[in-house]
Amino acid sequence: PGPRYHVIGNHDTDGGYQREQTVAWWKMTARYYSFDHAGTHFVVLDGNDR
């Protein structure tokens, strides 16, 4: 297995959770970020409207 990265999905803010709480829970560096792994560049985006 490789490294683990997280992205906010449309159900991650259900139950009254704020985006910032989700980012903190998963120890994400930000809601938007990119990284390189095994010769590929990945871009992580939070596509939720609000």
C-alpha positions in Angstrom: 0.0 0.0 0.0 1.0 3.6 -0.7 0.4 6.8 1.2 -3.1 7.8 2.2 -4.6 11.2 1.2 -8.1 12.5 1.9 -10.6 14.6 0.0 -13.8 16.1 1.3 -16.8 14.3 -0.2 -20.5 15.5 -0.4 -21.5 13.5 2.7 -18.5 14.6 4.9 -20.4 17.6 6.2 -23.6 15.8 7.0 -24.7 15.9 10.6 -23.7 19.5 11.1 -20.0 19.1 10.6 -18.2 22.1 9.2 -15.5 21.7 6.5 -12.8 22.9 8.8 -13.8 20.1 11.3 -13.5 17.5 8.6 -10.1 18.9 7.5 -8.9 18.8 11.1 -10.3 15.3 11.7 -8.5 13.8 8.7 -5.3 15.9 9.3 -5.6 17.3 5.8 -3.2 20.1 4.9 -6.0 22.1 3.2 -9.2 21.6 1.3 -7.2 21.9 -1.9 -3.8 20.5 -2.4 -1.6 18.5 -4.8 1.1 15.9 -4.4 3.4 13.6 -6.4 3.5 9.9 -6.0 5.2 7.3 -8.1 5.8 9.7 -11.0 2.2 11.0 -11.1 1.0 14.4 -10.0 -2.3 14.4 -8.2 -4.6 17.4 -7.5 -7.2 17.2 -4.7 -10.1 19.6 -4.9 -13.1 20.3 -2.6 -15.9 20.4 -5.2 -18.6 21.2 -2.7 -20.5 24.5 -3.1 -20.7 25.5 0.5 
